[in-house]
Amino acid sequence: MKRKIVFYTFVCLYLLCSLGFSQNDSLIIVSKSGLLGSTQNLVPLNLKNSQLIQGLELTLDYNTEIECFDVQTTDRTSAFTCDFDKNLITGHIKIVLYSGSTITAGSGPILNITFRVPLTATPGTYPLNLVDVIAVDSWVQPVQLTTVNGNFVVEDAVIPVELASFSASYQPSEKQVILEWRTHSENNNYGFEIQRGTQADQLKRIGFAPGHGTISQPRDYSFIDAKISANQYFYRLKQIDTDGSFVFSDIVEIHISNPAEYQLSQNYPNPFTLKSQTKNTIIGFGMPEEQFVEIKIYNLLGREVKTLVSAVKSRGAHAIQWDGRDYLGSPVSSGVYYYQMKSAGFTKLRKMLILE
């Protein structure tokens, strides 16, 4: 009888210990590179758990010359809730992850941390250090994880202008086209030459907008084209640097008409790829009256990927570009996506395809 008691006690202790962590458990920082002036630098933290867990708490140290902007999780097989506090201490961010169910081995999340790099940052290697990493297993026992720290490399190659958006809209009451664009940051930006044509391969200068030189804050621009008569126009920006070098934006197309009802056109090109020369796809929509409108991108699971329009738009034809990136600036994967327009009781859903 005593032997049986000893045997069962040994089995229970073995099972209890097996639910803990082994020495192979770790949290890995994947080193990444970022550019001066960039606001979209993702650094993945990959959790490698060999046994069951229910929660995780960690603190990440980083250099104060870069700014931690956001934290998101990429789930594998479990749903996670992520809370973070980046204002606790400058250069530190505390992250708490927990799941409604036990997280099985190998299904831990990937944390995507977005850093913002100002133009004033010093190029070089910035260490990223994980400290105070504590996991909790299914028996609510804290276990220290092994951490593999990494680096964030800030490159000296500066993007002259990081263009965030470029759109065109037609105002029938004023008989004019309004071009609007926004930059994330600028470096030695002399200005923008505005080009227009009735054919995409025959664009000529119609105006110029001075740039803001070197600046790390977002800036908004607009240009009014009142010399129009045809039914279709193509527009492009030529960004000119102070040394004379230049780059072109993508082309936006607009059909000048007065729609009698709300319209949502099929995106063009469709399908499209982020590796193509154009990189962007254009979505056209029409408004019979001035009204608030929303256009959002969704994946196959119905999860919102990005909001393209959420504003009051005038009567007439409009066009907006999508670069195939989500809220964090990360390229979406290939597959089927949907875009939906909502305005004044009108709802329209269309499908688009992104290829490798």
Summary of the structure (lengths in Angstrom):
residues: 356
radius of gyration: 25.8
end to end distance: 66.7
largest distance: 100.1
contacts: 1097
relative contact order: 0.13
helix: 5%
strand: 60%
